[in-house]
Amino acid sequence: MKVPFLDLKSHHAPLREEFDAAFRRVLDTGVFAGGPAVSQFEEAFAEFCNCEHAVGLGSGTEAVWLALLACGVGPGDEVITVPSTFMATAEAISYAGATPVFVDVDERTYTMNPEQLAGAVTKRTKAIVPVHLFGQMADMDAILKFAKEHRLIVIEDAAQAHGAEYKEHPAGSMGQVGCFSFYPGKNLGALGEAGAVVTNNTQLRDTMRTLRDHGQDRKYHHSMVGWNCRMDAIQAACLEIKLRHLEAGNELRRAHARRYSEGFTRTEEVIAPFEADYSRHVYHVYAIRVKQRDEVMHQLESKGVSCGVHYPVPVHLQKAYAELGYGSGDFPVAEQIAEEFISLPMYPELRNEQIDYVIDTVNAAVSTGVMV
């Protein structure tokens, strides 16, 4: 049996007629950068996140970057985040002119360990960027408490957490700004590149709107130096369609995750994802942990199971950040899980027989002796 890692063709097939109608509507308006389609999506997405405002952007990287700029983060500042994330989180901090400072993650949730924050804060610390990794929110109560005590800004990197919740608070709604990516493979994915921020702060909304459009308050009048971070109207129109189906898709992901995890209960060599008591996990990624990861992956691929690794090199060990002076052993949890993660197929259209085949294939692979 062949089990693809991701199947966007099947995901989009039922929506083709709605997409075609959306394309025609945008073509009829003649407005392709911003415009009514973007405004309509922003309104719908803000409501979904239980926030007052959303600002559509060109990518999730731009979302974190503009959020930092709007919150006043700049040269000389430090921003605390985690090394267990995609490079974009730290890149955005660097492009704001600040310095990323890392803290280790919790061994069960793989999100920011709040107990590590005290050792990372300095007089230069301006903000904290927790990452809601794989679809599970970080321990926001503890992070927000620490931030309040130290007068720090909290910007949520919710790029993988569309629809996730922390004690019924939607991802993106708890910090000053929440940042989302709509890269095609995300739970809410565009048909290309797109991103957004959400906030309850009108001033931050207005600043990010200005920044995304070359710093313009109105055409040809620039109050600040901005950039071209506008959302494409066709992407917005398609995202508004897909947003209506997001909750159903997330529930299917959660059901698939339960089936996976039940299938791995009898196999000690497999560490399945952990869902915290506070959490509604939406499983953008279903990542197991095994020893001798490369050998197990080879066996899975040979049996037709496509899989991946998120992320094999923690950000603090990337060559691009060598000048920060971090080394192996600085963040032992992040480094260990980076060597053990295997991301299994996870998308709403997975069939039970495919999930069962993946479970059987994984269990067989770890019981053949490669784990010894």
C-alpha positions as CSV (number, residue, x, y, z in Angstrom):
1,M,0.0,0.0,0.0
2,K,1.2,3.5,-0.8
3,V,0.5,6.2,1.8
4,P,1.5,9.7,0.8
5,F,2.8,12.1,3.5
6,L,0.3,14.7,2.2
7,D,-2.4,14.6,-0.4
8,L,-3.5,18.1,-1.4
9,K,-5.1,16.8,-4.5
10,S,-7.7,14.8,-2.5
11,H,-8.0,17.7,-0.1
12,H,-8.9,20.2,-2.7
13,A,-11.0,18.1,-5.1
14,P,-14.3,18.6,-3.3
15,L,-13.8,22.4,-3.3
16,R,-12.9,22.9,-7.0
17,E,-16.3,24.4,-7.9
18,E,-16.1,26.8,-5.0
19,F,-12.6,27.8,-6.0
20,D,-13.6,28.3,-9.6
21,A,-16.4,30.6,-8.5
22,A,-14.0,32.5,-6.2
23,F,-11.5,33.0,-9.0
24,R,-14.3,34.5,-11.2
25,R,-15.4,36.8,-8.4
26,V,-11.8,38.1,-8.0
27,L,-11.4,38.4,-11.8
28,D,-14.6,40.4,-12.0
29,T,-13.4,42.9,-9.3
30,G,-10.1,43.5,-11.0
31,V,-8.5,43.8,-7.6
32,F,-5.7,41.3,-7.0
33,A,-3.6,42.7,-4.2
34,G,-5.7,43.4,-1.1
35,G,-9.2,44.6,-1.8
36,P,-12.6,43.1,-0.8
37,A,-11.6,39.5,-0.9
38,V,-8.8,40.1,1.6
39,S,-11.1,42.2,3.9
40,Q,-13.7,39.5,3.9
41,F,-11.2,36.8,4.8
42,E,-9.7,39.1,7.5
43,E,-13.1,39.5,9.1
44,A,-13.9,35.8,9.0
45,F,-10.5,34.8,10.4
46,A,-10.5,37.3,13.2
47,E,-13.9,35.9,14.3
48,F,-12.5,32.3,14.1
49,C,-9.6,33.3,16.4
50,N,-11.9,35.2,18.7
51,C,-10.0,38.4,18.1
52,E,-11.1,41.8,17.0
53,H,-8.8,42.2,14.1
54,A,-6.9,40.3,11.5
55,V,-4.4,41.6,8.9
56,G,-3.7,39.5,5.8
57,L,-0.1,39.2,4.7
58,G,2.0,37.4,2.2
59,S,3.5,34.7,4.5
60,G,3.8,33.5,8.1
61,T,7.4,34.8,8.2
62,E,6.1,38.3,7.5
63,A,3.5,37.8,10.2
64,V,6.1,37.3,12.9
65,W,8.3,40.0,11.4
66,L,5.6,42.7,11.2
67,A,4.3,41.8,14.6
68,L,7.7,42.4,16.2
69,L,8.1,45.7,14.3
70,A,4.7,46.9,15.3
71,C,5.4,46.0,19.0
72,G,8.6,48.2,18.9
73,V,11.2,45.4,18.8
74,G,14.4,46.5,17.0
75,P,18.2,46.7,17.1
76,G,19.6,46.1,20.6
77,D,16.6,44.1,21.8
78,E,16.6,40.4,22.6
79,V,13.6,38.1,21.9
80,I,13.3,34.7,23.6
81,T,12.0,31.8,21.6
82,V,12.7,28.1,21.1
83,P,15.2,26.2,18.9
84,S,12.6,23.5,18.1
85,T,10.9,25.4,15.3
86,F,11.2,26.2,11.6
87,M,14.0,28.7,10.8
88,A,11.4,31.4,10.0
89,T,10.7,32.1,13.7
90,A,14.3,33.2,14.4
91,E,14.7,34.8,10.9
92,A,11.8,37.2,11.7
93,I,13.5,38.2,14.9
94,S,16.8,38.9,13.1
95,Y,15.0,40.9,10.3
96,A,13.5,43.1,13.0
97,G,17.1,43.9,14.0
98,A,16.9,42.0,17.3
99,T,18.8,39.0,18.6
100,P,17.1,35.6,19.1
101,V,17.7,34.0,22.5
102,F,16.7,30.4,22.9
103,V,15.3,28.3,25.8
104,D,14.7,24.6,25.8
105,V,11.4,22.9,25.2
106,D,9.2,20.6,27.4
107,E,10.0,17.0,26.7
108,R,6.4,16.0,26.3
109,T,4.7,18.9,24.5
110,Y,7.8,20.0,22.5
111,T,6.8,23.6,23.2
112,M,8.5,26.3,25.2
113,N,9.4,25.3,28.8
114,P,8.4,28.2,31.0
115,E,10.8,27.1,33.7
116,Q,13.7,28.0,31.4
117,L,12.6,31.6,30.9
118,A,14.2,33.0,34.1
119,G,17.6,32.0,32.9
120,A,17.3,33.7,29.6
121,V,15.9,37.1,30.4
122,T,18.2,40.1,30.5
123,K,17.9,43.9,30.6
124,R,17.7,43.7,26.8
125,T,14.8,41.3,26.6
126,K,11.8,42.9,24.8
127,A,9.6,40.0,23.9
128,I,8.8,36.3,24.1
129,V,7.8,34.3,21.0
130,P,6.4,30.9,22.0
131,V,5.9,28.4,19.2
132,H,2.7,26.3,19.1
133,L,4.5,23.4,17.6
134,F,2.8,20.7,15.5
135,G,-0.6,22.0,16.4
136,Q,-0.4,22.2,20.2
137,M,-0.3,25.5,22.1
138,A,2.5,26.2,24.6
139,D,1.8,26.6,28.3
140,M,0.5,30.1,27.9
141,D,-0.6,30.8,31.5
142,A,2.9,30.4,32.8
143,I,4.4,32.3,29.8
144,L,2.0,35.2,30.2
145,K,2.6,35.3,33.9
146,F,6.4,35.5,33.4
147,A,6.0,38.1,30.7
148,K,3.7,40.3,32.9
149,E,6.2,40.1,35.8
150,H,9.0,41.3,33.5
151,R,7.0,43.7,31.3
152,L,7.6,41.7,28.1
153,I,5.6,41.4,24.9
154,V,4.2,38.0,24.0
155,I,3.8,37.2,20.3
156,E,2.4,33.8,19.5
157,D,3.9,31.9,16.6
158,A,0.7,30.0,15.7
159,A,1.9,29.1,12.2
160,Q,1.1,25.4,12.8
161,A,-1.9,25.8,15.2
162,H,-5.0,26.9,13.3
163,G,-7.9,26.0,15.5
164,A,-5.8,24.8,18.5
165,E,-6.9,25.9,21.9
166,Y,-5.5,26.5,25.4
167,K,-8.2,26.1,28.0
168,E,-10.7,27.1,25.3
169,H,-8.7,30.2,24.2
170,P,-8.0,29.9,20.4
171,A,-4.4,30.0,19.2
172,G,-3.3,33.5,18.5
173,S,-5.8,35.2,20.9
174,M,-3.7,35.2,24.1
175,G,-0.6,37.3,23.3
176,Q,-0.4,40.9,22.0
177,V,-0.4,39.4,18.5
178,G,-0.9,35.9,17.0
179,C,0.9,35.0,13.8
180,F,-0.2,32.4,11.2
181,S,1.1,30.9,8.1
182,F,-1.2,29.6,5.3
183,Y,1.5,27.6,3.5
184,P,-0.3,25.0,1.4
185,G,0.3,22.0,3.7
186,K,-1.0,23.8,6.9
187,N,-4.3,22.8,8.5
188,L,-5.6,26.0,6.8
189,G,-3.5,26.2,3.7
190,A,-3.6,28.6,0.7
191,L,-3.0,27.7,-2.9
192,G,0.4,29.4,-2.6
193,E,2.0,31.7,0.0
194,A,0.0,33.7,2.5
195,G,-0.1,34.6,6.2
196,A,-1.9,36.7,8.7
197,V,-1.8,38.3,12.2
198,V,-4.6,38.6,14.7
199,T,-4.8,41.1,17.6
200,N,-7.2,42.9,19.9
201,N,-5.1,46.1,19.7
202,T,-6.4,48.6,17.2
203,Q,-3.1,50.5,17.1
204,L,-1.1,47.4,16.4
205,R,-3.5,46.5,13.7
206,D,-3.2,49.9,12.0
207,T,0.6,49.8,12.3
208,M,0.8,46.3,10.7
209,R,-1.6,47.4,7.9
210,T,0.8,50.4,7.2
211,L,3.9,48.2,7.3
212,R,2.5,45.6,4.9
213,D,1.9,48.3,2.2
214,H,5.3,50.1,2.0
215,G,4.6,52.2,5.0
216,Q,1.7,54.0,3.3
217,D,-1.1,55.6,5.3
218,R,-2.7,56.5,2.0
219,K,-1.4,56.1,-1.6
220,Y,2.0,57.7,-2.1
221,H,2.1,59.1,1.5
222,H,4.6,57.0,3.6
223,S,4.6,57.5,7.4
224,M,7.2,54.8,7.9
225,V,9.5,52.5,6.1
226,G,7.5,49.3,5.3
227,W,7.6,46.5,2.9
228,N,5.4,44.7,0.4
229,C,3.7,42.1,2.5
230,R,0.2,42.3,1.1
231,M,-2.0,39.3,0.8
232,D,-3.0,38.1,-2.7
233,A,-6.8,38.5,-3.3
234,I,-7.1,35.0,-4.9
235,Q,-5.4,33.4,-1.9
236,A,-7.8,35.3,0.4
237,A,-10.8,34.1,-1.5
238,C,-9.7,30.5,-1.4
239,L,-8.8,30.7,2.3
240,E,-12.2,32.0,3.1
241,I,-13.7,28.9,1.5
242,K,-11.3,26.6,3.2
243,L,-11.9,28.3,6.6
244,R,-15.5,27.0,6.6
245,H,-14.2,23.4,6.4
246,L,-11.3,23.8,8.9
247,E,-13.1,22.6,12.1
248,A,-14.3,19.5,10.3
249,G,-10.8,18.8,9.1
250,N,-9.3,19.4,12.5
251,E,-11.7,16.9,14.1
252,L,-10.7,14.3,11.5
253,R,-7.0,15.0,12.3
254,R,-7.8,14.5,16.0
255,A,-9.6,11.2,15.2
256,H,-6.7,10.0,13.1
257,A,-4.3,10.9,15.9
258,R,-6.3,8.9,18.4
259,R,-6.2,5.9,16.1
260,Y,-2.4,6.3,15.6
261,S,-1.7,6.6,19.3
262,E,-3.9,3.6,20.3
263,G,-2.0,1.6,17.7
264,F,1.3,2.5,19.3
265,T,0.3,1.7,22.9
266,R,1.7,-1.8,22.7
267,T,5.1,-0.7,21.3
268,E,7.4,0.6,23.9
269,E,10.0,1.7,21.3
270,V,7.6,4.3,19.9
271,I,6.8,7.6,21.8
272,A,3.5,8.9,20.5
273,P,2.6,12.6,20.8
274,F,1.3,13.9,24.1
275,E,-1.7,16.1,24.4
276,A,-1.6,18.3,27.5
277,D,-4.6,18.7,29.8
278,Y,-4.9,22.3,28.9
279,S,-4.8,21.6,25.2
280,R,-6.9,21.0,22.1
281,H,-4.2,19.6,19.8
282,V,-5.0,19.9,16.0
283,Y,-2.1,17.7,14.8
284,H,-0.7,19.7,11.9
285,V,2.1,17.2,12.3
286,Y,1.8,13.8,13.9
287,A,5.4,13.2,15.0
288,I,6.5,10.0,16.8
289,R,9.9,9.5,18.4
290,V,12.1,6.4,17.9
291,K,15.7,5.5,18.2
292,Q,17.8,5.0,15.1
293,R,15.3,7.2,13.2
294,D,17.0,7.0,9.8
295,E,16.9,3.2,9.7
296,V,13.2,3.2,10.7
297,M,12.4,5.8,8.0
298,H,14.2,3.7,5.4
299,Q,12.0,0.7,6.3
300,L,8.9,2.8,6.1
301,E,9.7,4.3,2.7
302,S,10.5,0.8,1.4
303,K,7.0,-0.3,2.4
304,G,5.3,2.7,0.6
305,V,4.9,4.9,3.7
306,S,6.0,8.5,3.0
307,C,7.3,10.3,6.1
308,G,9.3,13.4,7.0
309,V,11.3,15.0,9.8
310,H,10.4,18.2,11.6
311,Y,13.1,19.5,12.2
312,P,16.4,17.6,12.0
313,V,18.7,20.5,13.0
314,P,17.6,22.8,15.9
315,V,17.8,26.5,15.1
316,H,20.6,27.1,17.6
317,L,22.8,24.6,15.7
318,Q,22.2,26.1,12.2
319,K,25.2,27.5,10.5
320,A,23.3,30.8,9.9
321,Y,23.3,31.4,13.7
322,A,26.8,30.2,14.5
323,E,27.7,33.8,15.6
324,L,25.3,33.5,18.5
325,G,27.8,31.1,20.1
326,Y,25.5,28.2,21.0
327,G,26.8,24.6,20.8
328,S,25.8,21.0,21.1
329,G,24.4,20.3,24.6
330,D,23.0,23.8,25.2
331,F,19.4,22.6,24.8
332,P,19.4,18.9,25.4
333,V,15.7,18.2,24.9
334,A,15.5,20.1,21.6
335,E,18.6,18.2,20.4
336,Q,17.4,14.8,21.5
337,I,13.9,15.1,19.9
338,A,15.5,16.5,16.7
339,E,17.3,13.1,16.3
340,E,14.2,11.0,17.1
341,F,11.3,12.6,15.3
342,I,9.5,10.9,12.4
343,S,6.5,12.8,11.0
344,L,3.9,10.3,9.8
345,P,1.2,10.9,7.2
346,M,-1.5,13.3,8.7
347,Y,-4.3,15.0,6.8
348,P,-8.1,14.8,7.0
349,E,-8.5,12.5,3.9
350,L,-6.5,9.7,5.4
351,R,-8.5,6.4,5.5
352,N,-8.5,4.1,8.5
353,E,-7.0,1.3,6.5
354,Q,-4.1,3.6,5.6
355,I,-3.6,4.6,9.2
356,D,-3.6,0.9,10.3
357,Y,-1.1,0.1,7.6
358,V,1.2,2.9,8.8
359,I,0.8,1.6,12.4
360,D,1.6,-2.0,11.4
361,T,4.6,-0.9,9.3
362,V,6.0,1.3,12.1
363,N,5.6,-1.5,14.7
364,A,7.2,-4.0,12.4
365,A,10.1,-1.7,11.7
366,V,10.9,-1.1,15.4
367,S,10.6,-4.8,16.3
368,T,13.0,-6.1,13.6
369,G,16.1,-5.3,15.6
370,V,16.9,-1.9,14.2
371,M,16.2,-0.3,17.6
372,V,18.8,-2.4,19.4
